[in-house]
Amino acid sequence: MNRIIWMGIGVAIGVIAFRKITEAQSNLGPEGLNRAVGRLADGLYDFADAVREGMTERETELRSALGIDAGLEQTIAKGPMGRDAVRR
């Protein structure tokens, strides 16, 4: 009975080790490197988007607190040199 238990434990350890080795090999290959770089790039883009959203939100709060929201669009439209100085 002890031999069967030890054999089952050995088989389980072998299966787990085989899966870990296979996973490590796939991460070390070119596909694994591409996946890792892709995840890193996605994370950086998500972080940059979150920073931009936070900056926009804070800028809106500051403009409201300072009372310069209403005049901003008129100033941009007129510009420093007249009505049509800024063209897009």
Biopython code that builds the backbone (N, CA, C, O; Angstrom):
import numpy as np
from Bio.PDB.StructureBuilder import StructureBuilder

atoms = [
    (1, "MET", "N", (0.823, -1.196, 0.000)),
    (1, "MET", "CA", (0.000, 0.000, 0.000)),
    (1, "MET", "C", (0.869, 1.263, 0.000)),
    (1, "MET", "O", (0.551, 2.239, -0.680)),
    (2, "ASN", "N", (1.962, 1.240, 0.762)),
    (2, "ASN", "CA", (2.861, 2.396, 0.799)),
    (2, "ASN", "C", (3.494, 2.651, -0.555)),
    (2, "ASN", "O", (3.703, 3.801, -0.940)),
    (3, "ARG", "N", (3.798, 1.595, -1.270)),
    (3, "ARG", "CA", (4.424, 1.772, -2.581)),
    (3, "ARG", "C", (3.484, 2.468, -3.555)),
    (3, "ARG", "O", (3.930, 3.287, -4.358)),
    (4, "ILE", "N", (2.211, 2.163, -3.502)),
    (4, "ILE", "CA", (1.227, 2.785, -4.400)),
    (4, "ILE", "C", (1.101, 4.279, -4.076)),
    (4, "ILE", "O", (1.020, 5.113, -4.977)),
    (5, "ILE", "N", (1.086, 4.600, -2.791)),
    (5, "ILE", "CA", (0.986, 6.011, -2.390)),
    (5, "ILE", "C", (2.208, 6.778, -2.878)),
    (5, "ILE", "O", (2.081, 7.861, -3.449)),
    (6, "TRP", "N", (3.397, 6.208, -2.651)),
    (6, "TRP", "CA", (4.617, 6.880, -3.072)),
    (6, "TRP", "C", (4.711, 6.978, -4.597)),
    (6, "TRP", "O", (5.247, 7.951, -5.127)),
    (7, "MET", "N", (4.200, 5.993, -5.282)),
    (7, "MET", "CA", (4.202, 6.036, -6.736)),
    (7, "MET", "C", (3.260, 7.151, -7.226)),
    (7, "MET", "O", (3.594, 7.875, -8.164)),
    (8, "GLY", "N", (2.098, 7.286, -6.599)),
    (8, "GLY", "CA", (1.158, 8.360, -6.957)),
    (8, "GLY", "C", (1.748, 9.736, -6.703)),
    (8, "GLY", "O", (1.583, 10.653, -7.508)),
    (9, "ILE", "N", (2.443, 9.874, -5.567)),
    (9, "ILE", "CA", (3.095, 11.149, -5.258)),
    (9, "ILE", "C", (4.186, 11.442, -6.291)),
    (9, "ILE", "O", (4.319, 12.580, -6.741)),
    (10, "GLY", "N", (4.952, 10.442, -6.664)),
    (10, "GLY", "CA", (6.001, 10.617, -7.661)),
    (10, "GLY", "C", (5.448, 11.012, -9.017)),
    (10, "GLY", "O", (6.009, 11.878, -9.689)),
    (11, "VAL", "N", (4.364, 10.394, -9.421)),
    (11, "VAL", "CA", (3.723, 10.731, -10.699)),
    (11, "VAL", "C", (3.211, 12.167, -10.660)),
    (11, "VAL", "O", (3.389, 12.914, -11.623)),
    (12, "ALA", "N", (2.579, 12.558, -9.560)),
    (12, "ALA", "CA", (2.060, 13.924, -9.433)),
    (12, "ALA", "C", (3.198, 14.938, -9.510)),
    (12, "ALA", "O", (3.075, 15.958, -10.188)),
    (13, "ILE", "N", (4.295, 14.665, -8.824)),
    (13, "ILE", "CA", (5.441, 15.569, -8.868)),
    (13, "ILE", "C", (6.019, 15.627, -10.283)),
    (13, "ILE", "O", (6.409, 16.701, -10.742)),
    (14, "GLY", "N", (6.079, 14.516, -10.964)),
    (14, "GLY", "CA", (6.580, 14.479, -12.333)),
    (14, "GLY", "C", (5.720, 15.298, -13.276)),
    (14, "GLY", "O", (6.240, 16.035, -14.113)),
    (15, "VAL", "N", (4.401, 15.174, -13.146)),
    (15, "VAL", "CA", (3.480, 15.930, -14.004)),
    (15, "VAL", "C", (3.632, 17.425, -13.745)),
    (15, "VAL", "O", (3.693, 18.217, -14.685)),
    (16, "ILE", "N", (3.692, 17.812, -12.472)),
    (16, "ILE", "CA", (3.840, 19.235, -12.134)),
    (16, "ILE", "C", (5.166, 19.771, -12.671)),
    (16, "ILE", "O", (5.211, 20.866, -13.233)),
    (17, "ALA", "N", (6.233, 19.014, -12.503)),
    (17, "ALA", "CA", (7.546, 19.437, -12.986)),
    (17, "ALA", "C", (7.549, 19.571, -14.508)),
    (17, "ALA", "O", (8.106, 20.526, -15.049)),
    (18, "PHE", "N", (6.927, 18.616, -15.194)),
    (18, "PHE", "CA", (6.865, 18.663, -16.660)),
    (18, "PHE", "C", (6.129, 19.913, -17.124)),
    (18, "PHE", "O", (6.571, 20.572, -18.064)),
    (19, "ARG", "N", (5.012, 20.250, -16.479)),
    (19, "ARG", "CA", (4.253, 21.439, -16.859)),
    (19, "ARG", "C", (5.050, 22.707, -16.612)),
    (19, "ARG", "O", (5.040, 23.617, -17.442)),
    (20, "LYS", "N", (5.739, 22.779, -15.485)),
    (20, "LYS", "CA", (6.540, 23.964, -15.180)),
    (20, "LYS", "C", (7.684, 24.136, -16.182)),
    (20, "LYS", "O", (7.967, 25.252, -16.616)),
    (21, "ILE", "N", (8.332, 23.043, -16.545)),
    (21, "ILE", "CA", (9.432, 23.104, -17.507)),
    (21, "ILE", "C", (8.923, 23.532, -18.880)),
    (21, "ILE", "O", (9.545, 24.355, -19.550)),
    (22, "THR", "N", (7.798, 22.973, -19.290)),
    (22, "THR", "CA", (7.211, 23.345, -20.581)),
    (22, "THR", "C", (6.830, 24.824, -20.590)),
    (22, "THR", "O", (7.051, 25.514, -21.585)),
    (23, "GLU", "N", (6.264, 25.310, -19.498)),
    (23, "GLU", "CA", (5.890, 26.724, -19.389)),
    (23, "GLU", "C", (7.127, 27.617, -19.443)),
    (23, "GLU", "O", (7.121, 28.655, -20.105)),
    (24, "ALA", "N", (8.174, 27.217, -18.754)),
    (24, "ALA", "CA", (9.412, 28.004, -18.757)),
    (24, "ALA", "C", (10.028, 28.046, -20.154)),
    (24, "ALA", "O", (10.527, 29.091, -20.572)),
    (25, "GLN", "N", (10.001, 26.930, -20.882)),
    (25, "GLN", "CA", (10.552, 26.903, -22.234)),
    (25, "GLN", "C", (9.757, 27.806, -23.168)),
    (25, "GLN", "O", (10.334, 28.487, -24.016)),
    (26, "SER", "N", (8.444, 27.814, -23.019)),
    (26, "SER", "CA", (7.632, 28.666, -23.900)),
    (26, "SER", "C", (7.844, 30.142, -23.580)),
    (26, "SER", "O", (7.744, 30.983, -24.473)),
    (27, "ASN", "N", (8.139, 30.472, -22.316)),
    (27, "ASN", "CA", (8.402, 31.868, -21.951)),
    (27, "ASN", "C", (9.770, 32.327, -22.427)),
    (27, "ASN", "O", (9.965, 33.519, -22.664)),
    (28, "LEU", "N", (10.712, 31.421, -22.573)),
    (28, "LEU", "CA", (12.057, 31.795, -22.991)),
    (28, "LEU", "C", (12.194, 31.932, -24.505)),
    (28, "LEU", "O", (13.137, 32.561, -24.986)),
    (29, "GLY", "N", (11.276, 31.358, -25.248)),
    (29, "GLY", "CA", (11.359, 31.405, -26.707)),
    (29, "GLY", "C", (10.925, 32.746, -27.257)),
    (29, "GLY", "O", (10.542, 33.638, -26.501)),
    (30, "PRO", "N", (10.983, 32.892, -28.576)),
    (30, "PRO", "CA", (10.604, 34.156, -29.213)),
    (30, "PRO", "C", (9.143, 34.543, -28.959)),
    (30, "PRO", "O", (8.831, 35.719, -28.771)),
    (31, "GLU", "N", (8.257, 33.551, -28.955)),
    (31, "GLU", "CA", (6.843, 33.856, -28.710)),
    (31, "GLU", "C", (6.642, 34.373, -27.297)),
    (31, "GLU", "O", (5.868, 35.304, -27.070)),
    (32, "GLY", "N", (7.339, 33.768, -26.352)),
    (32, "GLY", "CA", (7.226, 34.218, -24.969)),
    (32, "GLY", "C", (7.749, 35.634, -24.787)),
    (32, "GLY", "O", (7.175, 36.428, -24.042)),
    (33, "LEU", "N", (8.834, 35.941, -25.467)),
    (33, "LEU", "CA", (9.392, 37.291, -25.403)),
    (33, "LEU", "C", (8.423, 38.292, -26.019)),
    (33, "LEU", "O", (8.226, 39.381, -25.479)),
    (34, "ASN", "N", (7.819, 37.932, -27.142)),
    (34, "ASN", "CA", (6.829, 38.810, -27.781)),
    (34, "ASN", "C", (5.635, 39.060, -26.866)),
    (34, "ASN", "O", (5.144, 40.185, -26.772)),
    (35, "ARG", "N", (5.172, 38.013, -26.194)),
    (35, "ARG", "CA", (4.050, 38.169, -25.259)),
    (35, "ARG", "C", (4.431, 39.093, -24.111)),
    (35, "ARG", "O", (3.650, 39.962, -23.723)),
    (36, "ALA", "N", (5.628, 38.908, -23.570)),
    (36, "ALA", "CA", (6.074, 39.732, -22.447)),
    (36, "ALA", "C", (6.196, 41.200, -22.844)),
    (36, "ALA", "O", (5.778, 42.084, -22.097)),
    (37, "VAL", "N", (6.767, 41.461, -24.015)),
    (37, "VAL", "CA", (6.902, 42.840, -24.491)),
    (37, "VAL", "C", (5.527, 43.437, -24.776)),
    (37, "VAL", "O", (5.283, 44.608, -24.487)),
    (38, "GLY", "N", (4.637, 42.640, -25.339)),
    (38, "GLY", "CA", (3.277, 43.114, -25.606)),
    (38, "GLY", "C", (2.547, 43.485, -24.328)),
    (38, "GLY", "O", (1.868, 44.511, -24.271)),
    (39, "ARG", "N", (2.684, 42.650, -23.298)),
    (39, "ARG", "CA", (2.044, 42.960, -22.012)),
    (39, "ARG", "C", (2.623, 44.234, -21.417)),
    (39, "ARG", "O", (1.890, 45.065, -20.881)),
    (40, "LEU", "N", (3.939, 44.388, -21.512)),
    (40, "LEU", "CA", (4.585, 45.585, -20.980)),
    (40, "LEU", "C", (4.104, 46.830, -21.727)),
    (40, "LEU", "O", (3.806, 47.852, -21.110)),
    (41, "ALA", "N", (4.031, 46.740, -23.048)),
    (41, "ALA", "CA", (3.578, 47.882, -23.850)),
    (41, "ALA", "C", (2.128, 48.227, -23.525)),
    (41, "ALA", "O", (1.785, 49.403, -23.398)),
    (42, "ASP", "N", (1.274, 47.214, -23.390)),
    (42, "ASP", "CA", (-0.123, 47.460, -23.031)),
    (42, "ASP", "C", (-0.225, 48.138, -21.668)),
    (42, "ASP", "O", (-1.029, 49.049, -21.471)),
    (43, "GLY", "N", (0.591, 47.684, -20.746)),
    (43, "GLY", "CA", (0.588, 48.288, -19.415)),
    (43, "GLY", "C", (1.025, 49.742, -19.456)),
    (43, "GLY", "O", (0.451, 50.586, -18.767)),
    (44, "LEU", "N", (2.042, 50.039, -20.264)),
    (44, "LEU", "CA", (2.505, 51.423, -20.389)),
    (44, "LEU", "C", (1.443, 52.310, -21.030)),
    (44, "LEU", "O", (1.232, 53.440, -20.592)),
    (45, "TYR", "N", (0.774, 51.804, -22.065)),
    (45, "TYR", "CA", (-0.283, 52.580, -22.709)),
    (45, "TYR", "C", (-1.439, 52.824, -21.743)),
    (45, "TYR", "O", (-1.986, 53.926, -21.699)),
    (46, "ASP", "N", (-1.814, 51.814, -20.974)),
    (46, "ASP", "CA", (-2.881, 51.989, -19.992)),
    (46, "ASP", "C", (-2.491, 53.020, -18.939)),
    (46, "ASP", "O", (-3.307, 53.854, -18.544)),
    (47, "PHE", "N", (-1.236, 52.958, -18.486)),
    (47, "PHE", "CA", (-0.759, 53.927, -17.505)),
    (47, "PHE", "C", (-0.785, 55.342, -18.080)),
    (47, "PHE", "O", (-1.224, 56.277, -17.410)),
    (48, "ALA", "N", (-0.320, 55.500, -19.312)),
    (48, "ALA", "CA", (-0.309, 56.818, -19.950)),
    (48, "ALA", "C", (-1.729, 57.354, -20.118)),
    (48, "ALA", "O", (-1.964, 58.545, -19.913)),
    (49, "ASP", "N", (-2.666, 56.501, -20.483)),
    (49, "ASP", "CA", (-4.062, 56.928, -20.608)),
    (49, "ASP", "C", (-4.618, 57.376, -19.262)),
    (49, "ASP", "O", (-5.325, 58.381, -19.184)),
    (50, "ALA", "N", (-4.303, 56.635, -18.206)),
    (50, "ALA", "CA", (-4.777, 57.002, -16.868)),
    (50, "ALA", "C", (-4.187, 58.340, -16.433)),
    (50, "ALA", "O", (-4.876, 59.151, -15.815)),
    (51, "VAL", "N", (-2.919, 58.572, -16.754)),
    (51, "VAL", "CA", (-2.282, 59.847, -16.407)),
    (51, "VAL", "C", (-2.944, 60.983, -17.175)),
    (51, "VAL", "O", (-3.221, 62.039, -16.605)),
    (52, "ARG", "N", (-3.201, 60.774, -18.473)),
    (52, "ARG", "CA", (-3.856, 61.816, -19.271)),
    (52, "ARG", "C", (-5.245, 62.136, -18.735)),
    (52, "ARG", "O", (-5.624, 63.304, -18.648)),
    (53, "GLU", "N", (-6.004, 61.109, -18.377)),
    (53, "GLU", "CA", (-7.338, 61.337, -17.820)),
    (53, "GLU", "C", (-7.258, 62.126, -16.520)),
    (53, "GLU", "O", (-8.044, 63.046, -16.293)),
    (54, "GLY", "N", (-6.309, 61.762, -15.674)),
    (54, "GLY", "CA", (-6.137, 62.477, -14.416)),
    (54, "GLY", "C", (-5.736, 63.931, -14.620)),
    (54, "GLY", "O", (-6.219, 64.821, -13.921)),
    (55, "MET", "N", (-4.843, 64.165, -15.592)),
    (55, "MET", "CA", (-4.427, 65.536, -15.889)),
    (55, "MET", "C", (-5.602, 66.363, -16.391)),
    (55, "MET", "O", (-5.781, 67.510, -15.981)),
    (56, "THR", "N", (-6.402, 65.780, -17.280)),
    (56, "THR", "CA", (-7.553, 66.495, -17.825)),
    (56, "THR", "C", (-8.565, 66.813, -16.723)),
    (56, "THR", "O", (-9.102, 67.918, -16.654)),
    (57, "GLU", "N", (-8.809, 65.831, -15.874)),
    (57, "GLU", "CA", (-9.755, 66.033, -14.777)),
    (57, "GLU", "C", (-9.269, 67.130, -13.828)),
    (57, "GLU", "O", (-10.042, 68.000, -13.426)),
    (58, "ARG", "N", (-7.984, 67.082, -13.476)),
    (58, "ARG", "CA", (-7.423, 68.087, -12.563)),
    (58, "ARG", "C", (-7.417, 69.465, -13.214)),
    (58, "ARG", "O", (-7.684, 70.462, -12.543)),
    (59, "GLU", "N", (-7.122, 69.538, -14.495)),
    (59, "GLU", "CA", (-7.130, 70.818, -15.186)),
    (59, "GLU", "C", (-8.532, 71.419, -15.191)),
    (59, "GLU", "O", (-8.702, 72.624, -15.005)),
    (60, "THR", "N", (-9.535, 70.565, -15.407)),
    (60, "THR", "CA", (-10.924, 71.024, -15.383)),
    (60, "THR", "C", (-11.288, 71.546, -13.999)),
    (60, "THR", "O", (-11.936, 72.585, -13.876)),
    (61, "GLU", "N", (-10.873, 70.831, -12.961)),
    (61, "GLU", "CA", (-11.147, 71.279, -11.592)),
    (61, "GLU", "C", (-10.483, 72.631, -11.313)),
    (61, "GLU", "O", (-11.098, 73.523, -10.729)),
    (62, "LEU", "N", (-9.230, 72.771, -11.735)),
    (62, "LEU", "CA", (-8.524, 74.026, -11.501)),
    (62, "LEU", "C", (-9.149, 75.180, -12.275)),
    (62, "LEU", "O", (-9.278, 76.285, -11.748)),
    (63, "ARG", "N", (-9.531, 74.930, -13.509)),
    (63, "ARG", "CA", (-10.173, 75.990, -14.304)),
    (63, "ARG", "C", (-11.496, 76.412, -13.681)),
    (63, "ARG", "O", (-11.822, 77.598, -13.662)),
    (64, "SER", "N", (-12.264, 75.446, -13.170)),
    (64, "SER", "CA", (-13.523, 75.782, -12.502)),
    (64, "SER", "C", (-13.259, 76.589, -11.242)),
    (64, "SER", "O", (-13.949, 77.573, -10.978)),
    (65, "ALA", "N", (-12.273, 76.182, -10.469)),
    (65, "ALA", "CA", (-11.967, 76.886, -9.219)),
    (65, "ALA", "C", (-11.485, 78.305, -9.484)),
    (65, "ALA", "O", (-11.768, 79.208, -8.697)),
    (66, "LEU", "N", (-10.768, 78.513, -10.570)),
    (66, "LEU", "CA", (-10.251, 79.839, -10.890)),
    (66, "LEU", "C", (-11.232, 80.674, -11.711)),
    (66, "LEU", "O", (-11.032, 81.875, -11.892)),
    (67, "GLY", "N", (-12.287, 80.037, -12.203)),
    (67, "GLY", "CA", (-13.303, 80.760, -12.957)),
    (67, "GLY", "C", (-12.873, 81.148, -14.350)),
    (67, "GLY", "O", (-13.311, 82.183, -14.851)),
    (68, "ILE", "N", (-12.038, 80.365, -14.994)),
    (68, "ILE", "CA", (-11.577, 80.709, -16.342)),
    (68, "ILE", "C", (-12.150, 79.789, -17.409)),
    (68, "ILE", "O", (-11.674, 79.807, -18.544)),
    (69, "ASP", "N", (-13.150, 78.989, -17.082)),
    (69, "ASP", "CA", (-13.750, 78.075, -18.060)),
    (69, "ASP", "C", (-14.468, 78.824, -19.167)),
    (69, "ASP", "O", (-14.298, 78.500, -20.342)),
    (70, "ALA", "N", (-15.269, 79.821, -18.813)),
    (70, "ALA", "CA", (-16.118, 80.488, -19.799)),
    (70, "ALA", "C", (-15.293, 81.259, -20.825)),
    (70, "ALA", "O", (-15.627, 81.255, -22.010)),
    (71, "GLY", "N", (-14.242, 81.905, -20.398)),
    (71, "GLY", "CA", (-13.475, 82.739, -21.302)),
    (71, "GLY", "C", (-12.458, 81.994, -22.136)),
    (71, "GLY", "O", (-11.897, 82.570, -23.068)),
    (72, "LEU", "N", (-12.199, 80.736, -21.835)),
    (72, "LEU", "CA", (-11.153, 79.991, -22.519)),
    (72, "LEU", "C", (-11.461, 79.795, -24.001)),
    (72, "LEU", "O", (-10.601, 80.040, -24.847)),
    (73, "GLU", "N", (-12.667, 79.359, -24.322)),
    (73, "GLU", "CA", (-13.018, 79.092, -25.719)),
    (73, "GLU", "C", (-13.028, 80.393, -26.539)),
    (73, "GLU", "O", (-12.631, 80.398, -27.704)),
    (74, "GLN", "N", (-13.482, 81.489, -25.925)),
    (74, "GLN", "CA", (-13.489, 82.771, -26.634)),
    (74, "GLN", "C", (-12.069, 83.249, -26.892)),
    (74, "GLN", "O", (-11.782, 83.785, -27.962)),
    (75, "THR", "N", (-11.185, 83.064, -25.935)),
    (75, "THR", "CA", (-9.799, 83.493, -26.095)),
    (75, "THR", "C", (-9.119, 82.701, -27.202)),
    (75, "THR", "O", (-8.382, 83.270, -28.007)),
    (76, "ILE", "N", (-9.359, 81.402, -27.249)),
    (76, "ILE", "CA", (-8.762, 80.580, -28.288)),
    (76, "ILE", "C", (-9.298, 80.970, -29.656)),
    (76, "ILE", "O", (-8.541, 81.038, -30.624)),
    (77, "ALA", "N", (-10.610, 81.228, -29.745)),
    (77, "ALA", "CA", (-11.214, 81.594, -31.029)),
    (77, "ALA", "C", (-10.681, 82.933, -31.537)),
    (77, "ALA", "O", (-10.383, 83.062, -32.724)),
    (78, "LYS", "N", (-10.557, 83.930, -30.660)),
    (78, "LYS", "CA", (-10.085, 85.253, -31.074)),
    (78, "LYS", "C", (-8.574, 85.278, -31.217)),
    (78, "LYS", "O", (-8.039, 85.850, -32.167)),
    (79, "GLY", "N", (-7.900, 84.661, -30.281)),
    (79, "GLY", "CA", (-6.450, 84.649, -30.325)),
    (79, "GLY", "C", (-5.860, 85.993, -29.950)),
    (79, "GLY", "O", (-6.601, 86.965, -29.800)),
    (80, "PRO", "N", (-4.563, 86.075, -29.795)),
    (80, "PRO", "CA", (-3.931, 87.334, -29.392)),
    (80, "PRO", "C", (-3.885, 88.371, -30.516)),
    (80, "PRO", "O", (-3.751, 89.566, -30.252)),
    (81, "MET", "N", (-3.994, 87.922, -31.757)),
    (81, "MET", "CA", (-3.847, 88.843, -32.887)),
    (81, "MET", "C", (-5.173, 89.151, -33.574)),
    (81, "MET", "O", (-5.177, 89.807, -34.616)),
    (82, "GLY", "N", (-6.264, 88.712, -33.040)),
    (82, "GLY", "CA", (-7.531, 88.982, -33.691)),
    (82, "GLY", "C", (-8.399, 87.758, -33.763)),
    (82, "GLY", "O", (-8.076, 86.726, -33.176)),
    (83, "ARG", "N", (-9.488, 87.859, -34.468)),
    (83, "ARG", "CA", (-10.504, 86.836, -34.476)),
    (83, "ARG", "C", (-10.021, 85.522, -35.088)),
    (83, "ARG", "O", (-10.285, 84.468, -34.510)),
    (84, "ASP", "N", (-9.349, 85.529, -36.192)),
    (84, "ASP", "CA", (-8.999, 84.310, -36.897)),
    (84, "ASP", "C", (-7.498, 84.008, -36.861)),
    (84, "ASP", "O", (-6.955, 83.447, -37.813)),
    (85, "ALA", "N", (-6.839, 84.373, -35.785)),
    (85, "ALA", "CA", (-5.399, 84.153, -35.702)),
    (85, "ALA", "C", (-5.069, 82.658, -35.588)),
    (85, "ALA", "O", (-4.047, 82.198, -36.099)),
    (86, "VAL", "N", (-5.937, 81.920, -34.920)),
    (86, "VAL", "CA", (-5.679, 80.483, -34.740)),
    (86, "VAL", "C", (-6.579, 79.719, -35.696)),
    (86, "VAL", "O", (-7.803, 79.742, -35.568)),
    (87, "ARG", "N", (-5.969, 79.051, -36.639)),
    (87, "ARG", "CA", (-6.735, 78.244, -37.599)),
    (87, "ARG", "C", (-6.337, 76.794, -37.460)),
    (87, "ARG", "O", (-5.162, 76.479, -37.271)),
    (88, "ARG", "N", (-7.294, 75.929, -37.552)),
    (88, "ARG", "CA", (-7.021, 74.493, -37.410)),
    (88, "ARG", "C", (-7.361, 73.777, -38.670)),
    (88, "ARG", "O", (-7.201, 72.559, -38.750)),
]
sb = StructureBuilder()
sb.init_structure("model")
sb.init_model(0)
sb.init_chain("A")
sb.init_seg("    ")
for serial, (resi, resn, name, xyz) in enumerate(atoms, 1):
    if name == "N":
        sb.init_residue(resn, " ", resi, " ")
    sb.init_atom(name, np.array(xyz, "f"), 0.0, 1.0, " ", f" {name:<3s}", serial, name[0])
structure = sb.get_structure()
